Structures are given as C-alpha cells and as structure tokens.
Amino acid sequence: MAEKEKKTIEIRGFLHLDKYLRKKFGTIPLIHKIEEAIKGAELAKILEIPLEEIEVIFVNGFVQALDHIIHPGDRVAFLPPGCPGPYRIALGFYGKNQNNEANFKIKRNTDYALDEI
C-alpha cells in the first residue's frame, strides 16, 4: 500500500447521503486524510452528518455499527435509515446498531401470554 493510502480513507454515501457528500465535498469517493484510527460516529461528526441520518456503515464491504473503529486505508460508506429490502437482516443491519435511534426495530407483540399460543 502506498504511503499516501495509509493516511487516508475512502468515503461514500448511499441514497441521500451520496448527494449530500457530493454537494459538500464535490467528489465521490471522498478521500479524507486521517492520522490515526477513528470511530464511525466521530467521522460522521467531522463530515457534519447527523447521527440520526445514519443507520449503519460499511467498512471494507462489511456492515458495522457507528462505534466501529475505522483505520487509515479503510473504505467507508454511510447508509441512511430506511434502506429497503430483505438484505437488511442478511447483511446484519438489525444486529449492528441496536443503540442507534435510526435503526429499524423489530416490534415484539407482548399482548398475549405464552400459554395462549
């Protein structure tokens, strides 16, 4: 890996976050310099993306929560809430970000007793 790549990350966004990043920074992928590891939520703050606009992040192609550590050389993409499809469970969206209010929550029906089933 070239020395320049070791001190940068490549950033993309999905859906409206792509449009936001293109408008704010003018290019996609955005190449952002970082000297040391950083959490996804910290990167969002630097890029001025509100946390409620992010459900999960992809880091090097894998779904991660916002507290995942991003290292120089990583590829990162921000995914907003509401991305449709059955891929949500298969890719791990549901399990990765339970503490994020933007995460889709499976509602549990507690209106019945187990012995009634």
ChimeraX commands (.cxc) that place a marker at each C-alpha (Angstrom):
marker #1 position 0.00,0.00,0.00 radius 0.5
marker #1 position 1.37,3.42,-0.92 radius 0.5
marker #1 position 2.28,5.79,1.90 radius 0.5
marker #1 position -0.49,8.21,0.81 radius 0.5
marker #1 position -3.14,5.45,1.06 radius 0.5
marker #1 position -2.01,4.58,4.58 radius 0.5
marker #1 position -3.05,8.01,5.84 radius 0.5
marker #1 position -6.39,8.34,4.06 radius 0.5
marker #1 position -9.80,6.70,3.95 radius 0.5
marker #1 position -12.17,6.48,1.02 radius 0.5
marker #1 position -15.73,7.65,1.83 radius 0.5
marker #1 position -19.04,7.17,0.06 radius 0.5
marker #1 position -22.70,7.56,0.95 radius 0.5
marker #1 position -25.85,5.74,-0.08 radius 0.5
marker #1 position -29.15,7.34,-1.14 radius 0.5
marker #1 position -29.42,10.98,0.01 radius 0.5
marker #1 position -26.07,10.80,1.84 radius 0.5
marker #1 position -24.36,10.38,-1.54 radius 0.5
marker #1 position -25.99,13.59,-2.76 radius 0.5
marker #1 position -25.01,15.38,0.47 radius 0.5
marker #1 position -21.35,14.32,0.20 radius 0.5
marker #1 position -21.17,15.26,-3.50 radius 0.5
marker #1 position -22.62,18.70,-2.80 radius 0.5
marker #1 position -20.46,19.39,0.27 radius 0.5
marker #1 position -17.14,17.97,-1.00 radius 0.5
marker #1 position -17.59,17.96,-4.78 radius 0.5
marker #1 position -16.39,14.45,-5.47 radius 0.5
marker #1 position -17.10,10.81,-4.76 radius 0.5
marker #1 position -15.34,8.90,-3.47 radius 0.5
marker #1 position -14.21,11.45,-0.95 radius 0.5
marker #1 position -10.59,10.86,0.06 radius 0.5
marker #1 position -10.17,12.04,3.64 radius 0.5
marker #1 position -6.86,12.25,5.50 radius 0.5
marker #1 position -6.68,10.65,8.94 radius 0.5
marker #1 position -3.56,10.12,11.02 radius 0.5
marker #1 position -4.97,7.52,13.40 radius 0.5
marker #1 position -7.95,5.24,13.90 radius 0.5
marker #1 position -11.33,6.89,14.43 radius 0.5
marker #1 position -14.85,5.67,15.29 radius 0.5
marker #1 position -17.57,5.86,12.65 radius 0.5
marker #1 position -19.57,8.32,14.79 radius 0.5
marker #1 position -16.53,10.60,15.07 radius 0.5
marker #1 position -16.07,10.54,11.30 radius 0.5
marker #1 position -19.74,11.41,10.83 radius 0.5
marker #1 position -19.29,14.40,13.13 radius 0.5
marker #1 position -16.25,15.60,11.17 radius 0.5
marker #1 position -18.24,15.29,7.93 radius 0.5
marker #1 position -21.23,17.03,9.59 radius 0.5
marker #1 position -23.59,14.10,9.01 radius 0.5
marker #1 position -26.19,13.94,11.82 radius 0.5
marker #1 position -26.15,10.54,13.55 radius 0.5
marker #1 position -29.92,10.18,13.07 radius 0.5
marker #1 position -29.22,10.17,9.31 radius 0.5
marker #1 position -27.03,7.05,9.61 radius 0.5
marker #1 position -28.25,3.55,10.37 radius 0.5
marker #1 position -25.05,1.60,9.73 radius 0.5
marker #1 position -21.72,1.99,7.99 radius 0.5
marker #1 position -19.94,-0.30,5.59 radius 0.5
marker #1 position -16.24,-0.67,6.33 radius 0.5
marker #1 position -14.27,-2.54,3.68 radius 0.5
marker #1 position -17.53,-4.10,2.47 radius 0.5
marker #1 position -18.86,-5.30,5.82 radius 0.5
marker #1 position -21.77,-3.82,7.81 radius 0.5
marker #1 position -20.65,-2.22,11.07 radius 0.5
marker #1 position -22.14,-0.14,13.88 radius 0.5
marker #1 position -21.23,3.52,14.32 radius 0.5
marker #1 position -18.83,2.66,17.14 radius 0.5
marker #1 position -16.68,0.55,14.80 radius 0.5
marker #1 position -13.07,1.70,14.55 radius 0.5
marker #1 position -12.00,2.94,11.11 radius 0.5
marker #1 position -8.31,2.74,10.27 radius 0.5
marker #1 position -6.25,4.61,7.70 radius 0.5
marker #1 position -6.56,2.76,4.39 radius 0.5
marker #1 position -10.17,1.65,5.01 radius 0.5
marker #1 position -13.08,2.19,2.62 radius 0.5
marker #1 position -16.19,3.56,4.37 radius 0.5
marker #1 position -19.78,4.12,3.25 radius 0.5
marker #1 position -22.61,5.67,5.27 radius 0.5
marker #1 position -26.05,4.11,4.90 radius 0.5
marker #1 position -29.16,6.05,5.99 radius 0.5
marker #1 position -32.19,4.52,7.74 radius 0.5
marker #1 position -34.93,3.01,5.66 radius 0.5
marker #1 position -32.86,1.26,3.03 radius 0.5
marker #1 position -35.43,-1.26,1.74 radius 0.5
marker #1 position -35.31,-4.95,1.07 radius 0.5
marker #1 position -34.67,-8.32,2.65 radius 0.5
marker #1 position -30.96,-7.53,2.68 radius 0.5
marker #1 position -31.35,-5.68,5.98 radius 0.5
marker #1 position -31.30,-8.85,8.06 radius 0.5
marker #1 position -28.99,-10.83,5.75 radius 0.5
marker #1 position -26.30,-8.11,5.79 radius 0.5
marker #1 position -26.61,-7.60,9.54 radius 0.5
marker #1 position -28.16,-4.12,9.76 radius 0.5
marker #1 position -30.50,-5.14,12.57 radius 0.5
marker #1 position -27.88,-6.58,14.90 radius 0.5
marker #1 position -25.15,-3.98,14.37 radius 0.5
marker #1 position -26.76,-0.81,15.67 radius 0.5
marker #1 position -29.35,-1.52,18.34 radius 0.5
marker #1 position -28.45,1.60,20.34 radius 0.5
marker #1 position -28.94,3.93,17.37 radius 0.5
marker #1 position -32.40,5.52,17.23 radius 0.5
marker #1 position -32.15,5.50,13.42 radius 0.5
marker #1 position -32.01,1.69,13.39 radius 0.5
marker #1 position -35.10,-0.23,12.34 radius 0.5
marker #1 position -36.53,-2.06,15.36 radius 0.5
marker #1 position -38.46,-5.33,15.27 radius 0.5
marker #1 position -41.57,-4.84,17.35 radius 0.5
marker #1 position -42.46,-7.66,19.71 radius 0.5
marker #1 position -46.08,-8.41,20.48 radius 0.5
marker #1 position -46.39,-8.67,24.26 radius 0.5
marker #1 position -50.18,-8.51,24.31 radius 0.5
marker #1 position -50.56,-12.26,24.75 radius 0.5
marker #1 position -49.32,-14.83,27.22 radius 0.5
marker #1 position -47.10,-17.66,26.05 radius 0.5
marker #1 position -49.57,-20.26,27.33 radius 0.5
marker #1 position -52.23,-18.87,24.94 radius 0.5
marker #1 position -50.22,-19.88,21.87 radius 0.5
marker link #1:1,2 radius 0.2
marker link #1:2,3 radius 0.2
marker link #1:3,4 radius 0.2
marker link #1:4,5 radius 0.2
marker link #1:5,6 radius 0.2
marker link #1:6,7 radius 0.2
marker link #1:7,8 radius 0.2
marker link #1:8,9 radius 0.2
marker link #1:9,10 radius 0.2
marker link #1:10,11 radius 0.2
marker link #1:11,12 radius 0.2
marker link #1:12,13 radius 0.2
marker link #1:13,14 radius 0.2
marker link #1:14,15 radius 0.2
marker link #1:15,16 radius 0.2
marker link #1:16,17 radius 0.2
marker link #1:17,18 radius 0.2
marker link #1:18,19 radius 0.2
marker link #1:19,20 radius 0.2
marker link #1:20,21 radius 0.2
marker link #1:21,22 radius 0.2
marker link #1:22,23 radius 0.2
marker link #1:23,24 radius 0.2
marker link #1:24,25 radius 0.2
marker link #1:25,26 radius 0.2
marker link #1:26,27 radius 0.2
marker link #1:27,28 radius 0.2
marker link #1:28,29 radius 0.2
marker link #1:29,30 radius 0.2
marker link #1:30,31 radius 0.2
marker link #1:31,32 radius 0.2
marker link #1:32,33 radius 0.2
marker link #1:33,34 radius 0.2
marker link #1:34,35 radius 0.2
marker link #1:35,36 radius 0.2
marker link #1:36,37 radius 0.2
marker link #1:37,38 radius 0.2
marker link #1:38,39 radius 0.2
marker link #1:39,40 radius 0.2
marker link #1:40,41 radius 0.2
marker link #1:41,42 radius 0.2
marker link #1:42,43 radius 0.2
marker link #1:43,44 radius 0.2
marker link #1:44,45 radius 0.2
marker link #1:45,46 radius 0.2
marker link #1:46,47 radius 0.2
marker link #1:47,48 radius 0.2
marker link #1:48,49 radius 0.2
marker link #1:49,50 radius 0.2
marker link #1:50,51 radius 0.2
marker link #1:51,52 radius 0.2
marker link #1:52,53 radius 0.2
marker link #1:53,54 radius 0.2
marker link #1:54,55 radius 0.2
marker link #1:55,56 radius 0.2
marker link #1:56,57 radius 0.2
marker link #1:57,58 radius 0.2
marker link #1:58,59 radius 0.2
marker link #1:59,60 radius 0.2
marker link #1:60,61 radius 0.2
marker link #1:61,62 radius 0.2
marker link #1:62,63 radius 0.2
marker link #1:63,64 radius 0.2
marker link #1:64,65 radius 0.2
marker link #1:65,66 radius 0.2
marker link #1:66,67 radius 0.2
marker link #1:67,68 radius 0.2
marker link #1:68,69 radius 0.2
marker link #1:69,70 radius 0.2
marker link #1:70,71 radius 0.2
marker link #1:71,72 radius 0.2
marker link #1:72,73 radius 0.2
marker link #1:73,74 radius 0.2
marker link #1:74,75 radius 0.2
marker link #1:75,76 radius 0.2
marker link #1:76,77 radius 0.2
marker link #1:77,78 radius 0.2
marker link #1:78,79 radius 0.2
marker link #1:79,80 radius 0.2
marker link #1:80,81 radius 0.2
marker link #1:81,82 radius 0.2
marker link #1:82,83 radius 0.2
marker link #1:83,84 radius 0.2
marker link #1:84,85 radius 0.2
marker link #1:85,86 radius 0.2
marker link #1:86,87 radius 0.2
marker link #1:87,88 radius 0.2
marker link #1:88,89 radius 0.2
marker link #1:89,90 radius 0.2
marker link #1:90,91 radius 0.2
marker link #1:91,92 radius 0.2
marker link #1:92,93 radius 0.2
marker link #1:93,94 radius 0.2
marker link #1:94,95 radius 0.2
marker link #1:95,96 radius 0.2
marker link #1:96,97 radius 0.2
marker link #1:97,98 radius 0.2
marker link #1:98,99 radius 0.2
marker link #1:99,100 radius 0.2
marker link #1:100,101 radius 0.2
marker link #1:101,102 radius 0.2
marker link #1:102,103 radius 0.2
marker link #1:103,104 radius 0.2
marker link #1:104,105 radius 0.2
marker link #1:105,106 radius 0.2
marker link #1:106,107 radius 0.2
marker link #1:107,108 radius 0.2
marker link #1:108,109 radius 0.2
marker link #1:109,110 radius 0.2
marker link #1:110,111 radius 0.2
marker link #1:111,112 radius 0.2
marker link #1:112,113 radius 0.2
marker link #1:113,114 radius 0.2
marker link #1:114,115 radius 0.2
marker link #1:115,116 radius 0.2
marker link #1:116,117 radius 0.2
view
